[in-house]
């Protein structure tokens, strides 16, 4: 039987959460600003590692940002790297983060 994977926006905790079969497997913290969402940290429990859950979480957070019209400030290196690997999300990146995302780590 396939696992049930679900991502929710826990507004009270200011984080997107990913669940596997009802158990919390990870989260992406964020801060809301006037016209953007700053994604500050992404974490997947090590017992769920290597299953692509971080990517599913990043995708869900970015899709939610697109749906709400918020620009994204990917302060989290994982999310910035996800955007580099999935350039269809580059248009969401806030202007003040775009150069760093496009240039990659160490720039």
ZAKOLKE-745817 format. One record per atom (N, C-alpha, C, O): residue number from 1; residue in three letters; atom name; z, y, x. Coordinates in steps of 0.02 Angstrom, whole numbers, plus 50000, padded with zeros to 5 digits. Atoms other than C-alpha are relative to their C-alpha. Layout:
BEGIN
{k=NUM; r=ALA; a=CA; c3=Z; c2=Y; c1=X}
...
//
This chain:
BEGIN
{k=1; r=UNK; a=N; c3=50000; c2=49941; c1=50042}
{k=1; r=UNK; a=CA; c3=50000; c2=50000; c1=50000}
{k=1; r=UNK; a=C; c3=50000; c2=50063; c1=50044}
{k=1; r=UNK; a=O; c3=50036; c2=50066; c1=50094}
{k=2; r=UNK; a=N; c3=50006; c2=49939; c1=49961}
{k=2; r=UNK; a=CA; c3=49955; c2=50173; c1=50064}
{k=2; r=UNK; a=C; c3=50062; c2=50044; c1=49992}
{k=2; r=UNK; a=O; c3=50094; c2=50044; c1=49940}
{k=3; r=UNK; a=N; c3=49944; c2=49954; c1=50002}
{k=3; r=UNK; a=CA; c3=50088; c2=50299; c1=50108}
{k=3; r=UNK; a=C; c3=49983; c2=50060; c1=49957}
{k=3; r=UNK; a=O; c3=49925; c2=50081; c1=49953}
{k=4; r=UNK; a=N; c3=50010; c2=49937; c1=50036}
{k=4; r=UNK; a=CA; c3=50111; c2=50449; c1=49997}
{k=4; r=UNK; a=C; c3=50020; c2=50057; c1=50047}
{k=4; r=UNK; a=O; c3=50078; c2=50061; c1=50068}
{k=5; r=UNK; a=N; c3=49987; c2=49942; c1=49957}
{k=5; r=UNK; a=CA; c3=50096; c2=50607; c1=50103}
{k=5; r=UNK; a=C; c3=49992; c2=50062; c1=49957}
{k=5; r=UNK; a=O; c3=49941; c2=50071; c1=49924}
{k=6; r=UNK; a=N; c3=49999; c2=49941; c1=50042}
{k=6; r=UNK; a=CA; c3=50139; c2=50770; c1=50020}
{k=6; r=UNK; a=C; c3=50026; c2=50060; c1=50040}
{k=6; r=UNK; a=O; c3=50075; c2=50053; c1=50077}
{k=7; r=UNK; a=N; c3=49978; c2=49938; c1=49968}
{k=7; r=UNK; a=CA; c3=50154; c2=50949; c1=50086}
{k=7; r=UNK; a=C; c3=50019; c2=50050; c1=49945}
{k=7; r=UNK; a=O; c3=49982; c2=50059; c1=49897}
{k=8; r=UNK; a=N; c3=49977; c2=49950; c1=50048}
{k=8; r=UNK; a=CA; c3=50254; c2=51080; c1=49992}
{k=8; r=UNK; a=C; c3=50019; c2=50064; c1=50038}
{k=8; r=UNK; a=O; c3=50034; c2=50062; c1=50098}
{k=9; r=UNK; a=N; c3=49977; c2=49936; c1=49974}
{k=9; r=UNK; a=CA; c3=50294; c2=51263; c1=50021}
{k=9; r=UNK; a=C; c3=50071; c2=50011; c1=49975}
{k=9; r=UNK; a=O; c3=50080; c2=50026; c1=49916}
{k=10; r=UNK; a=N; c3=49931; c2=49988; c1=50019}
{k=10; r=UNK; a=CA; c3=50484; c2=51277; c1=50020}
{k=10; r=UNK; a=C; c3=50014; c2=50074; c1=50013}
{k=10; r=UNK; a=O; c3=50036; c2=50093; c1=50067}
{k=11; r=UNK; a=N; c3=49995; c2=49927; c1=49994}
{k=11; r=UNK; a=CA; c3=50491; c2=51464; c1=49988}
{k=11; r=UNK; a=C; c3=50071; c2=50021; c1=50020}
{k=11; r=UNK; a=O; c3=50080; c2=50066; c1=50060}
{k=12; r=UNK; a=N; c3=49931; c2=49981; c1=49985}
{k=12; r=UNK; a=CA; c3=50682; c2=51471; c1=49994}
{k=12; r=UNK; a=C; c3=50017; c2=49990; c1=50074}
{k=12; r=UNK; a=O; c3=50055; c2=50028; c1=50103}
{k=13; r=UNK; a=N; c3=49988; c2=50014; c1=49928}
{k=13; r=UNK; a=CA; c3=50683; c2=51396; c1=50171}
{k=13; r=UNK; a=C; c3=49947; c2=50032; c1=50044}
{k=13; r=UNK; a=O; c3=49952; c2=50029; c1=50106}
{k=14; r=UNK; a=N; c3=50056; c2=49969; c1=49964}
{k=14; r=UNK; a=CA; c3=50524; c2=51491; c1=50222}
{k=14; r=UNK; a=C; c3=49967; c2=49950; c1=50048}
{k=14; r=UNK; a=O; c3=49961; c2=49962; c1=50108}
{k=15; r=UNK; a=N; c3=50035; c2=50050; c1=49960}
{k=15; r=UNK; a=CA; c3=50436; c2=51335; c1=50281}
{k=15; r=UNK; a=C; c3=49959; c2=49953; c1=49956}
{k=15; r=UNK; a=O; c3=49977; c2=49939; c1=49899}
{k=16; r=UNK; a=N; c3=50038; c2=50053; c1=50031}
{k=16; r=UNK; a=CA; c3=50302; c2=51212; c1=50234}
{k=16; r=UNK; a=C; c3=50031; c2=49935; c1=50023}
{k=16; r=UNK; a=O; c3=50050; c2=49928; c1=50082}
{k=17; r=UNK; a=N; c3=49969; c2=50064; c1=49983}
{k=17; r=UNK; a=CA; c3=50371; c2=51036; c1=50229}
{k=17; r=UNK; a=C; c3=49951; c2=49943; c1=49984}
{k=17; r=UNK; a=O; c3=49915; c2=49946; c1=49934}
{k=18; r=UNK; a=N; c3=50042; c2=50058; c1=50012}
{k=18; r=UNK; a=CA; c3=50280; c2=50870; c1=50244}
{k=18; r=UNK; a=C; c3=50045; c2=49940; c1=49989}
{k=18; r=UNK; a=O; c3=50092; c2=49928; c1=50027}
{k=19; r=UNK; a=N; c3=49961; c2=50058; c1=50020}
{k=19; r=UNK; a=CA; c3=50348; c2=50714; c1=50161}
{k=19; r=UNK; a=C; c3=49956; c2=49938; c1=50004}
{k=19; r=UNK; a=O; c3=49897; c2=49940; c1=49986}
{k=20; r=UNK; a=N; c3=50033; c2=50065; c1=50000}
{k=20; r=UNK; a=CA; c3=50300; c2=50532; c1=50188}
{k=20; r=UNK; a=C; c3=50043; c2=49954; c1=49957}
{k=20; r=UNK; a=O; c3=50101; c2=49941; c1=49973}
{k=21; r=UNK; a=N; c3=49964; c2=50043; c1=50047}
{k=21; r=UNK; a=CA; c3=50349; c2=50419; c1=50044}
{k=21; r=UNK; a=C; c3=50067; c2=50030; c1=49980}
{k=21; r=UNK; a=O; c3=50117; c2=49995; c1=49974}
{k=22; r=UNK; a=N; c3=49940; c2=49965; c1=50024}
{k=22; r=UNK; a=CA; c3=50476; c2=50550; c1=49990}
{k=22; r=UNK; a=C; c3=50048; c2=50023; c1=50053}
{k=22; r=UNK; a=O; c3=50095; c2=50059; c1=50038}
{k=23; r=UNK; a=N; c3=49955; c2=49981; c1=49946}
{k=23; r=UNK; a=CA; c3=50560; c2=50570; c1=50160}
{k=23; r=UNK; a=C; c3=49970; c2=50059; c1=50039}
{k=23; r=UNK; a=O; c3=49911; c2=50060; c1=50054}
{k=24; r=UNK; a=N; c3=50022; c2=49943; c1=49961}
{k=24; r=UNK; a=CA; c3=50550; c2=50735; c1=50253}
{k=24; r=UNK; a=C; c3=49980; c2=49977; c1=50070}
{k=24; r=UNK; a=O; c3=50021; c2=49948; c1=50106}
{k=25; r=UNK; a=N; c3=50025; c2=50021; c1=49935}
{k=25; r=UNK; a=CA; c3=50442; c2=50704; c1=50407}
{k=25; r=UNK; a=C; c3=49989; c2=50058; c1=50048}
{k=25; r=UNK; a=O; c3=49984; c2=50048; c1=50108}
{k=26; r=UNK; a=N; c3=50010; c2=49943; c1=49957}
{k=26; r=UNK; a=CA; c3=50418; c2=50880; c1=50472}
{k=26; r=UNK; a=C; c3=49994; c2=50065; c1=49961}
{k=26; r=UNK; a=O; c3=49997; c2=50065; c1=49899}
{k=27; r=UNK; a=N; c3=50003; c2=49935; c1=50032}
{k=27; r=UNK; a=CA; c3=50401; c2=51065; c1=50438}
{k=27; r=UNK; a=C; c3=49964; c2=50050; c1=50045}
{k=27; r=UNK; a=O; c3=49956; c2=50039; c1=50105}
{k=28; r=UNK; a=N; c3=50029; c2=49943; c1=49964}
{k=28; r=UNK; a=CA; c3=50315; c2=51227; c1=50488}
{k=28; r=UNK; a=C; c3=50035; c2=50062; c1=49974}
{k=28; r=UNK; a=O; c3=50025; c2=50083; c1=49917}
{k=29; r=UNK; a=N; c3=49964; c2=49939; c1=50018}
{k=29; r=UNK; a=CA; c3=50427; c2=51380; c1=50487}
{k=29; r=UNK; a=C; c3=49953; c2=50059; c1=49998}
{k=29; r=UNK; a=O; c3=49904; c2=50062; c1=50035}
{k=30; r=UNK; a=N; c3=50040; c2=49939; c1=50003}
{k=30; r=UNK; a=CA; c3=50354; c2=51548; c1=50438}
{k=30; r=UNK; a=C; c3=50042; c2=50060; c1=49981}
{k=30; r=UNK; a=O; c3=50097; c2=50053; c1=49955}
{k=31; r=UNK; a=N; c3=49971; c2=49936; c1=50021}
{k=31; r=UNK; a=CA; c3=50397; c2=51730; c1=50411}
{k=31; r=UNK; a=C; c3=49945; c2=50037; c1=49963}
{k=31; r=UNK; a=O; c3=49888; c2=50042; c1=49988}
{k=32; r=UNK; a=N; c3=50049; c2=49960; c1=50037}
{k=32; r=UNK; a=CA; c3=50309; c2=51834; c1=50280}
{k=32; r=UNK; a=C; c3=50006; c2=50073; c1=50020}
{k=32; r=UNK; a=O; c3=50061; c2=50100; c1=50024}
{k=33; r=UNK; a=N; c3=50005; c2=49929; c1=49986}
{k=33; r=UNK; a=CA; c3=50254; c2=52009; c1=50327}
{k=33; r=UNK; a=C; c3=49957; c2=50030; c1=49945}
{k=33; r=UNK; a=O; c3=49934; c2=49993; c1=49901}
{k=34; r=UNK; a=N; c3=50036; c2=49967; c1=50054}
{k=34; r=UNK; a=CA; c3=50163; c2=52137; c1=50219}
{k=34; r=UNK; a=C; c3=49936; c2=49963; c1=49979}
{k=34; r=UNK; a=O; c3=49929; c2=49944; c1=49921}
{k=35; r=UNK; a=N; c3=50065; c2=50029; c1=50017}
{k=35; r=UNK; a=CA; c3=49990; c2=52062; c1=50229}
{k=35; r=UNK; a=C; c3=49984; c2=49937; c1=50039}
{k=35; r=UNK; a=O; c3=49927; c2=49916; c1=50042}
{k=36; r=UNK; a=N; c3=50013; c2=50060; c1=49961}
{k=36; r=UNK; a=CA; c3=50013; c2=51910; c1=50338}
{k=36; r=UNK; a=C; c3=50060; c2=49953; c1=50001}
{k=36; r=UNK; a=O; c3=50116; c2=49971; c1=49984}
{k=37; r=UNK; a=N; c3=49949; c2=50050; c1=49991}
{k=37; r=UNK; a=CA; c3=50109; c2=51751; c1=50367}
{k=37; r=UNK; a=C; c3=50002; c2=49983; c1=50075}
{k=37; r=UNK; a=O; c3=49950; c2=49967; c1=50104}
{k=38; r=UNK; a=N; c3=49990; c2=50016; c1=49929}
{k=38; r=UNK; a=CA; c3=50179; c2=51722; c1=50542}
{k=38; r=UNK; a=C; c3=50028; c2=49928; c1=50002}
{k=38; r=UNK; a=O; c3=50084; c2=49917; c1=49982}
{k=39; r=UNK; a=N; c3=49977; c2=50070; c1=49994}
{k=39; r=UNK; a=CA; c3=50190; c2=51534; c1=50575}
{k=39; r=UNK; a=C; c3=50032; c2=49994; c1=50069}
{k=39; r=UNK; a=O; c3=49998; c2=49999; c1=50120}
{k=40; r=UNK; a=N; c3=49962; c2=49994; c1=49938}
{k=40; r=UNK; a=CA; c3=50326; c2=51523; c1=50706}
{k=40; r=UNK; a=C; c3=50014; c2=49934; c1=50036}
{k=40; r=UNK; a=O; c3=50021; c2=49933; c1=50097}
{k=41; r=UNK; a=N; c3=49981; c2=50064; c1=49968}
{k=41; r=UNK; a=CA; c3=50362; c2=51338; c1=50737}
{k=41; r=UNK; a=C; c3=49979; c2=49943; c1=49954}
{k=41; r=UNK; a=O; c3=49988; c2=49946; c1=49894}
{k=42; r=UNK; a=N; c3=50018; c2=50061; c1=50036}
{k=42; r=UNK; a=CA; c3=50296; c2=51168; c1=50686}
{k=42; r=UNK; a=C; c3=50035; c2=49942; c1=50034}
{k=42; r=UNK; a=O; c3=50036; c2=49937; c1=50095}
{k=43; r=UNK; a=N; c3=49963; c2=50057; c1=49972}
{k=43; r=UNK; a=CA; c3=50396; c2=51009; c1=50707}
{k=43; r=UNK; a=C; c3=49990; c2=49938; c1=49956}
{k=43; r=UNK; a=O; c3=49997; c2=49941; c1=49895}
{k=44; r=UNK; a=N; c3=50005; c2=50064; c1=50034}
{k=44; r=UNK; a=CA; c3=50365; c2=50827; c1=50661}
{k=44; r=UNK; a=C; c3=50054; c2=49955; c1=50031}
{k=44; r=UNK; a=O; c3=50060; c2=49950; c1=50092}
{k=45; r=UNK; a=N; c3=49949; c2=50046; c1=49976}
{k=45; r=UNK; a=CA; c3=50509; c2=50703; c1=50674}
{k=45; r=UNK; a=C; c3=49967; c2=49947; c1=50044}
{k=45; r=UNK; a=O; c3=49914; c2=49920; c1=50026}
{k=46; r=UNK; a=N; c3=50032; c2=50046; c1=49951}
{k=46; r=UNK; a=CA; c3=50474; c2=50590; c1=50824}
{k=46; r=UNK; a=C; c3=49987; c2=49931; c1=49970}
{k=46; r=UNK; a=O; c3=49942; c2=49896; c1=49994}
{k=47; r=UNK; a=N; c3=50013; c2=50066; c1=50030}
{k=47; r=UNK; a=CA; c3=50486; c2=50435; c1=50714}
{k=47; r=UNK; a=C; c3=49935; c2=49999; c1=49960}
{k=47; r=UNK; a=O; c3=49911; c2=49945; c1=49941}
{k=48; r=UNK; a=N; c3=50064; c2=49995; c1=50036}
{k=48; r=UNK; a=CA; c3=50329; c2=50498; c1=50625}
{k=48; r=UNK; a=C; c3=49943; c2=50022; c1=50046}
{k=48; r=UNK; a=O; c3=49888; c2=50036; c1=50023}
{k=49; r=UNK; a=N; c3=50049; c2=49974; c1=49952}
{k=49; r=UNK; a=CA; c3=50236; c2=50550; c1=50783}
{k=49; r=UNK; a=C; c3=49938; c2=49956; c1=50005}
{k=49; r=UNK; a=O; c3=49939; c2=49896; c1=49990}
{k=50; r=UNK; a=N; c3=50062; c2=50036; c1=49988}
{k=50; r=UNK; a=CA; c3=50058; c2=50502; c1=50821}
{k=50; r=UNK; a=C; c3=49961; c2=49979; c1=49938}
{k=50; r=UNK; a=O; c3=49917; c2=49937; c1=49942}
{k=51; r=UNK; a=N; c3=50032; c2=50020; c1=50063}
{k=51; r=UNK; a=CA; c3=50004; c2=50491; c1=50640}
{k=51; r=UNK; a=C; c3=49959; c2=50057; c1=49969}
{k=51; r=UNK; a=O; c3=49934; c2=50051; c1=49913}
{k=52; r=UNK; a=N; c3=50040; c2=49945; c1=50025}
{k=52; r=UNK; a=CA; c3=49915; c2=50658; c1=50621}
{k=52; r=UNK; a=C; c3=50035; c2=50044; c1=49949}
{k=52; r=UNK; a=O; c3=50003; c2=50084; c1=49915}
{k=53; r=UNK; a=N; c3=49964; c2=49961; c1=50051}
{k=53; r=UNK; a=CA; c3=50051; c2=50733; c1=50513}
{k=53; r=UNK; a=C; c3=50003; c2=50074; c1=50017}
{k=53; r=UNK; a=O; c3=50002; c2=50116; c1=49973}
{k=54; r=UNK; a=N; c3=50000; c2=49930; c1=49980}
{k=54; r=UNK; a=CA; c3=50058; c2=50893; c1=50615}
{k=54; r=UNK; a=C; c3=49935; c2=50035; c1=49979}
{k=54; r=UNK; a=O; c3=49936; c2=50092; c1=49955}
{k=55; r=UNK; a=N; c3=50065; c2=49972; c1=50021}
{k=55; r=UNK; a=CA; c3=49873; c2=50921; c1=50581}
{k=55; r=UNK; a=C; c3=49996; c2=50008; c1=49925}
{k=55; r=UNK; a=O; c3=49971; c2=50059; c1=49900}
{k=56; r=UNK; a=N; c3=49999; c2=49994; c1=50073}
{k=56; r=UNK; a=CA; c3=49895; c2=50886; c1=50396}
{k=56; r=UNK; a=C; c3=50043; c2=50059; c1=49978}
{k=56; r=UNK; a=O; c3=50025; c2=50095; c1=49931}
{k=57; r=UNK; a=N; c3=49955; c2=49944; c1=50016}
{k=57; r=UNK; a=CA; c3=50039; c2=51010; c1=50392}
{k=57; r=UNK; a=C; c3=49967; c2=50067; c1=50016}
{k=57; r=UNK; a=O; c3=49970; c2=50113; c1=49975}
{k=58; r=UNK; a=N; c3=50034; c2=49937; c1=49981}
{k=58; r=UNK; a=CA; c3=49941; c2=51145; c1=50485}
{k=58; r=UNK; a=C; c3=49944; c2=50015; c1=49950}
{k=58; r=UNK; a=O; c3=49937; c2=50073; c1=49929}
{k=59; r=UNK; a=N; c3=50055; c2=49990; c1=50047}
{k=59; r=UNK; a=CA; c3=49790; c2=51121; c1=50370}
{k=59; r=UNK; a=C; c3=50027; c2=50025; c1=49933}
{k=59; r=UNK; a=O; c3=49999; c2=50071; c1=49904}
{k=60; r=UNK; a=N; c3=49972; c2=49980; c1=50065}
{k=60; r=UNK; a=CA; c3=49898; c2=51135; c1=50213}
{k=60; r=UNK; a=C; c3=50026; c2=50072; c1=50003}
{k=60; r=UNK; a=O; c3=50016; c2=50110; c1=49956}
{k=61; r=UNK; a=N; c3=49974; c2=49932; c1=49993}
{k=61; r=UNK; a=CA; c3=49983; c2=51293; c1=50278}
{k=61; r=UNK; a=C; c3=49942; c2=50051; c1=50002}
{k=61; r=UNK; a=O; c3=49946; c2=50104; c1=49971}
{k=62; r=UNK; a=N; c3=50057; c2=49955; c1=49995}
{k=62; r=UNK; a=CA; c3=49816; c2=51373; c1=50322}
{k=62; r=UNK; a=C; c3=49962; c2=50005; c1=49934}
{k=62; r=UNK; a=O; c3=49940; c2=50059; c1=49914}
{k=63; r=UNK; a=N; c3=50033; c2=49999; c1=50065}
{k=63; r=UNK; a=CA; c3=49738; c2=51323; c1=50156}
{k=63; r=UNK; a=C; c3=50041; c2=50043; c1=49950}
{k=63; r=UNK; a=O; c3=50012; c2=50080; c1=49911}
{k=64; r=UNK; a=N; c3=49957; c2=49960; c1=50044}
{k=64; r=UNK; a=CA; c3=49887; c2=51399; c1=50064}
{k=64; r=UNK; a=C; c3=49994; c2=50074; c1=50016}
{k=64; r=UNK; a=O; c3=49993; c2=50116; c1=49972}
{k=65; r=UNK; a=N; c3=50008; c2=49930; c1=49980}
{k=65; r=UNK; a=CA; c3=49868; c2=51559; c1=50165}
{k=65; r=UNK; a=C; c3=49934; c2=50027; c1=49974}
{k=65; r=UNK; a=O; c3=49931; c2=50084; c1=49951}
{k=66; r=UNK; a=N; c3=50065; c2=49979; c1=50026}
{k=66; r=UNK; a=CA; c3=49684; c2=51567; c1=50118}
{k=66; r=UNK; a=C; c3=50005; c2=50013; c1=49925}
{k=66; r=UNK; a=O; c3=49979; c2=50062; c1=49899}
{k=67; r=UNK; a=N; c3=49995; c2=49995; c1=50073}
{k=67; r=UNK; a=CA; c3=49727; c2=51539; c1=49935}
{k=67; r=UNK; a=C; c3=50038; c2=50063; c1=49978}
{k=67; r=UNK; a=O; c3=50023; c2=50092; c1=49926}
{k=68; r=UNK; a=N; c3=49960; c2=49941; c1=50018}
{k=68; r=UNK; a=CA; c3=49854; c2=51683; c1=49936}
{k=68; r=UNK; a=C; c3=49973; c2=50064; c1=50030}
{k=68; r=UNK; a=O; c3=49998; c2=50118; c1=50015}
{k=69; r=UNK; a=N; c3=50030; c2=49941; c1=49971}
{k=69; r=UNK; a=CA; c3=49744; c2=51800; c1=50037}
{k=69; r=UNK; a=C; c3=50038; c2=50030; c1=50059}
{k=69; r=UNK; a=O; c3=50027; c2=50088; c1=50077}
{k=70; r=UNK; a=N; c3=49962; c2=49976; c1=49943}
{k=70; r=UNK; a=CA; c3=49865; c2=51816; c1=50182}
{k=70; r=UNK; a=C; c3=49965; c2=49985; c1=50066}
{k=70; r=UNK; a=O; c3=49939; c2=49930; c1=50075}
{k=71; r=UNK; a=N; c3=50023; c2=50013; c1=49932}
{k=71; r=UNK; a=CA; c3=49806; c2=51836; c1=50361}
{k=71; r=UNK; a=C; c3=50053; c2=49956; c1=50034}
{k=71; r=UNK; a=O; c3=50111; c2=49956; c1=50013}
{k=72; r=UNK; a=N; c3=49955; c2=50046; c1=49965}
{k=72; r=UNK; a=CA; c3=49884; c2=51710; c1=50481}
{k=72; r=UNK; a=C; c3=50012; c2=50026; c1=50071}
{k=72; r=UNK; a=O; c3=49965; c2=50043; c1=50107}
{k=73; r=UNK; a=N; c3=49980; c2=49984; c1=49932}
{k=73; r=UNK; a=CA; c3=49979; c2=51753; c1=50639}
{k=73; r=UNK; a=C; c3=50029; c2=49935; c1=50029}
{k=73; r=UNK; a=O; c3=50088; c2=49921; c1=50019}
{k=74; r=UNK; a=N; c3=49976; c2=50064; c1=49975}
{k=74; r=UNK; a=CA; c3=49991; c2=51585; c1=50729}
{k=74; r=UNK; a=C; c3=50041; c2=50007; c1=50064}
{k=74; r=UNK; a=O; c3=50015; c2=49997; c1=50119}
{k=75; r=UNK; a=N; c3=49956; c2=49995; c1=49942}
{k=75; r=UNK; a=CA; c3=50140; c2=51615; c1=50844}
{k=75; r=UNK; a=C; c3=50018; c2=49931; c1=50027}
{k=75; r=UNK; a=O; c3=50039; c2=49925; c1=50084}
{k=76; r=UNK; a=N; c3=49988; c2=50069; c1=49980}
{k=76; r=UNK; a=CA; c3=50161; c2=51426; c1=50850}
{k=76; r=UNK; a=C; c3=49939; c2=49974; c1=50039}
{k=76; r=UNK; a=O; c3=49884; c2=49976; c1=50013}
{k=77; r=UNK; a=N; c3=50057; c2=50024; c1=49960}
{k=77; r=UNK; a=CA; c3=50053; c2=51353; c1=50991}
{k=77; r=UNK; a=C; c3=49962; c2=49942; c1=49967}
{k=77; r=UNK; a=O; c3=49901; c2=49937; c1=49974}
{k=78; r=UNK; a=N; c3=50034; c2=50056; c1=50033}
{k=78; r=UNK; a=CA; c3=50016; c2=51196; c1=50888}
{k=78; r=UNK; a=C; c3=49951; c2=50026; c1=49948}
{k=78; r=UNK; a=O; c3=49894; c2=50001; c1=49945}
{k=79; r=UNK; a=N; c3=50044; c2=49973; c1=50052}
{k=79; r=UNK; a=CA; c3=49943; c2=51297; c1=50744}
{k=79; r=UNK; a=C; c3=49942; c2=50039; c1=50031}
{k=79; r=UNK; a=O; c3=49886; c2=50034; c1=50008}
{k=80; r=UNK; a=N; c3=50054; c2=49964; c1=49965}
{k=80; r=UNK; a=CA; c3=49845; c2=51409; c1=50863}
{k=80; r=UNK; a=C; c3=49949; c2=49950; c1=50027}
{k=80; r=UNK; a=O; c3=49888; c2=49961; c1=50020}
{k=81; r=UNK; a=N; c3=50046; c2=50052; c1=49974}
{k=81; r=UNK; a=CA; c3=49771; c2=51252; c1=50945}
{k=81; r=UNK; a=C; c3=49962; c2=49968; c1=49942}
{k=81; r=UNK; a=O; c3=49902; c2=49953; c1=49949}
{k=82; r=UNK; a=N; c3=50034; c2=50030; c1=50058}
{k=82; r=UNK; a=CA; c3=49732; c2=51178; c1=50773}
{k=82; r=UNK; a=C; c3=49942; c2=50046; c1=49978}
{k=82; r=UNK; a=O; c3=49887; c2=50022; c1=49963}
{k=83; r=UNK; a=N; c3=50053; c2=49953; c1=50020}
{k=83; r=UNK; a=CA; c3=49633; c2=51336; c1=50730}
{k=83; r=UNK; a=C; c3=49943; c2=49999; c1=50051}
{k=83; r=UNK; a=O; c3=49885; c2=50002; c1=50031}
{k=84; r=UNK; a=N; c3=50053; c2=50005; c1=49950}
{k=84; r=UNK; a=CA; c3=49538; c2=51325; c1=50895}
{k=84; r=UNK; a=C; c3=49957; c2=49938; c1=49989}
{k=84; r=UNK; a=O; c3=49897; c2=49940; c1=49997}
{k=85; r=UNK; a=N; c3=50037; c2=50062; c1=50011}
{k=85; r=UNK; a=CA; c3=49490; c2=51146; c1=50853}
{k=85; r=UNK; a=C; c3=49966; c2=49999; c1=49932}
{k=85; r=UNK; a=O; c3=49921; c2=49958; c1=49920}
{k=86; r=UNK; a=N; c3=50029; c2=49996; c1=50068}
{k=86; r=UNK; a=CA; c3=49446; c2=51194; c1=50672}
{k=86; r=UNK; a=C; c3=49981; c2=50073; c1=49987}
{k=86; r=UNK; a=O; c3=50016; c2=50108; c1=49950}
{k=87; r=UNK; a=N; c3=50018; c2=49930; c1=50004}
{k=87; r=UNK; a=CA; c3=49354; c2=51360; c1=50685}
{k=87; r=UNK; a=C; c3=49986; c2=50026; c1=49930}
{k=87; r=UNK; a=O; c3=49979; c2=50087; c1=49920}
{k=88; r=UNK; a=N; c3=50008; c2=49976; c1=50069}
{k=88; r=UNK; a=CA; c3=49328; c2=51366; c1=50497}
{k=88; r=UNK; a=C; c3=50061; c2=50039; c1=49977}
{k=88; r=UNK; a=O; c3=50059; c2=50072; c1=49924}
{k=89; r=UNK; a=N; c3=49940; c2=49962; c1=50017}
{k=89; r=UNK; a=CA; c3=49504; c2=51441; c1=50495}
{k=89; r=UNK; a=C; c3=50006; c2=50065; c1=50041}
{k=89; r=UNK; a=O; c3=50052; c2=50104; c1=50029}
{k=90; r=UNK; a=N; c3=49995; c2=49942; c1=49956}
{k=90; r=UNK; a=CA; c3=49470; c2=51575; c1=50627}
{k=90; r=UNK; a=C; c3=49998; c2=50066; c1=49960}
{k=90; r=UNK; a=O; c3=50030; c2=50115; c1=49980}
{k=91; r=UNK; a=N; c3=50003; c2=49939; c1=50040}
{k=91; r=UNK; a=CA; c3=49429; c2=51703; c1=50492}
{k=91; r=UNK; a=C; c3=50067; c2=50020; c1=49970}
{k=91; r=UNK; a=O; c3=50076; c2=50077; c1=49950}
{k=92; r=UNK; a=N; c3=49933; c2=49984; c1=50027}
{k=92; r=UNK; a=CA; c3=49610; c2=51692; c1=50432}
{k=92; r=UNK; a=C; c3=50045; c2=50034; c1=50051}
{k=92; r=UNK; a=O; c3=50094; c2=50067; c1=50032}
{k=93; r=UNK; a=N; c3=49955; c2=49976; c1=49947}
{k=93; r=UNK; a=CA; c3=49684; c2=51744; c1=50600}
{k=93; r=UNK; a=C; c3=50003; c2=50076; c1=49999}
{k=93; r=UNK; a=O; c3=49951; c2=50110; c1=50000}
{k=94; r=UNK; a=N; c3=49989; c2=49928; c1=49998}
{k=94; r=UNK; a=CA; c3=49759; c2=51918; c1=50601}
{k=94; r=UNK; a=C; c3=49969; c2=50029; c1=50064}
{k=94; r=UNK; a=O; c3=49970; c2=49997; c1=50116}
{k=95; r=UNK; a=N; c3=50035; c2=49969; c1=49944}
{k=95; r=UNK; a=CA; c3=49666; c2=52038; c1=50716}
{k=95; r=UNK; a=C; c3=50041; c2=50000; c1=50064}
{k=95; r=UNK; a=O; c3=50014; c2=49989; c1=50118}
{k=96; r=UNK; a=N; c3=49959; c2=49994; c1=49940}
{k=96; r=UNK; a=CA; c3=49814; c2=52057; c1=50834}
{k=96; r=UNK; a=C; c3=50015; c2=49932; c1=50032}
{k=96; r=UNK; a=O; c3=50047; c2=49930; c1=50085}
{k=97; r=UNK; a=N; c3=49991; c2=50067; c1=49972}
{k=97; r=UNK; a=CA; c3=49816; c2=51867; c1=50864}
{k=97; r=UNK; a=C; c3=49933; c2=49967; c1=50018}
{k=97; r=UNK; a=O; c3=49932; c2=49916; c1=50054}
{k=98; r=UNK; a=N; c3=50065; c2=50033; c1=49993}
{k=98; r=UNK; a=CA; c3=49629; c2=51829; c1=50865}
{k=98; r=UNK; a=C; c3=49979; c2=49988; c1=50072}
{k=98; r=UNK; a=O; c3=49957; c2=49933; c1=50089}
{k=99; r=UNK; a=N; c3=50021; c2=50008; c1=49931}
{k=99; r=UNK; a=CA; c3=49594; c2=51858; c1=51049}
{k=99; r=UNK; a=C; c3=50038; c2=49943; c1=50035}
{k=99; r=UNK; a=O; c3=50009; c2=49903; c1=50071}
{k=100; r=UNK; a=N; c3=49959; c2=50052; c1=49969}
{k=100; r=UNK; a=CA; c3=49738; c2=51746; c1=51104}
{k=100; r=UNK; a=C; c3=49980; c2=49931; c1=49973}
{k=100; r=UNK; a=O; c3=49978; c2=49882; c1=50012}
{k=101; r=UNK; a=N; c3=50020; c2=50064; c1=50029}
{k=101; r=UNK; a=CA; c3=49684; c2=51607; c1=50984}
{k=101; r=UNK; a=C; c3=49933; c2=49979; c1=50029}
{k=101; r=UNK; a=O; c3=49925; c2=49921; c1=50048}
{k=102; r=UNK; a=N; c3=50067; c2=50016; c1=49975}
{k=102; r=UNK; a=CA; c3=49503; c2=51615; c1=51040}
{k=102; r=UNK; a=C; c3=50002; c2=49981; c1=50075}
{k=102; r=UNK; a=O; c3=49964; c2=49938; c1=50096}
{k=103; r=UNK; a=N; c3=49998; c2=50010; c1=49927}
{k=103; r=UNK; a=CA; c3=49549; c2=51619; c1=51226}
{k=103; r=UNK; a=C; c3=50036; c2=49934; c1=50018}
{k=103; r=UNK; a=O; c3=50018; c2=49903; c1=50068}
{k=104; r=UNK; a=N; c3=49966; c2=50063; c1=49986}
{k=104; r=UNK; a=CA; c3=49667; c2=51471; c1=51219}
{k=104; r=UNK; a=C; c3=50063; c2=50009; c1=50041}
{k=104; r=UNK; a=O; c3=50082; c2=50065; c1=50058}
{k=105; r=UNK; a=N; c3=49937; c2=49998; c1=49963}
{k=105; r=UNK; a=CA; c3=49826; c2=51426; c1=51313}
{k=105; r=UNK; a=C; c3=49993; c2=50032; c1=50069}
{k=105; r=UNK; a=O; c3=49941; c2=50027; c1=50101}
{k=106; r=UNK; a=N; c3=49998; c2=49971; c1=49934}
{k=106; r=UNK; a=CA; c3=49874; c2=51521; c1=51468}
{k=106; r=UNK; a=C; c3=49961; c2=50064; c1=50009}
{k=106; r=UNK; a=O; c3=49954; c2=50090; c1=50064}
{k=107; r=UNK; a=N; c3=50038; c2=49938; c1=49993}
{k=107; r=UNK; a=CA; c3=49771; c2=51674; c1=51427}
{k=107; r=UNK; a=C; c3=50043; c2=50061; c1=49992}
{k=107; r=UNK; a=O; c3=50019; c2=50117; c1=49996}
//
